[in-house]
């Protein structure tokens, strides 16, 4: 039987990247004591107030078909939120409401790029970016994110990869997996390139509210000179510890939203009204849930660095935001996938190999900061013991 070419483009870009996470689940099911640091599930439940809002909306009959753009009350709440944030009017007609950031990413890439186009993406990158670019038919062009620059994407590295086929630059700030946050200067330099070469700036800001104390978040959407080319995607999955509700959106120029609407309506005719009501309440003010998570994740990043700083051949890169930290294992000389698999099998700690997120993160591990402090400390002890076992047998210096 014949299949569409999109399936060939996506082959190997799905669940295969999460092999270590799946293996950890298998070992845990066998009764092994596994500490899973692979994925970024929030470490706190969804607020009861938000659940009560959704439940009340269902009881009130908010279960009918929705507006294709998203419910009017949610788009009004998002309009108020973003207008206040950027200091200029952002209209309700500039939003499309979609089930989570992932669907927003797919829709935006499908609507703005196609075969023959190139999409620049920072490397390392979130694991699904390769798939959403490939699905559109465009070619992903990796731009290295350098550790010596705090893993923030550099305008010079972008400029070196721009061609006449460049259609968009996909940014992620705060960044997964590195926790880097772009500065106002970074964005000004990137924006100048986008205007000069006429490409879109697509920005995944799902970790916006998980910025650590002392770090300033700046969105490209805040620059009025970029208003005709910036599309922001986000959701309540991280900020409100509500990933299972699948409630997200994209915001860009009004023309962009109108042009994308028929595309989004081919697979989703609006978001669920009762979830829209919950989301409207969530975005009406800053998330208390996010503030608590940010404090805990920053504290755990400090714990990780403190515990591993003297371990054999290991170094920690602390994030400025988000749910993850990075461990540099390059001095061991071992492949990061093999290292992560051995750490899981021999010491019961599940991490993500850096190369799951791109070639630039070879020799690194990503660890989630979403477990309790005591559990993370136990994981650190195991990671140190694992590293020392290599030193004893002469594998690592």
Secondary structure by P-SEA (a helix, b strand, c coil): cccccccccccccccccaaaaaaaaaaaaacccccccccccccccccaaaaaaaaaaaaacccccccccccaaaaaaaaaaaaaaaccccccccccccccaaaaaaaaaaacccccbbbbbccccccaaaaaaaaacbbbbbbbbcccccccccaaaaaacccccccbbbbbcccccccccccaaaaaaaaaaaaaabbbbbbbccccccccccbbbbbccccccccccccccccccccccccccccccccccaaaaaaaccccccccccccaaaaaaaaaaaccccaaaaaaaaaaaaaaaaaaaaccccccccccccccccccccccccccccaaaaaaaaaacccbbbbbccccccccccbbbbbccccaaaaaaaaaaaaaaaaaaaaacccc
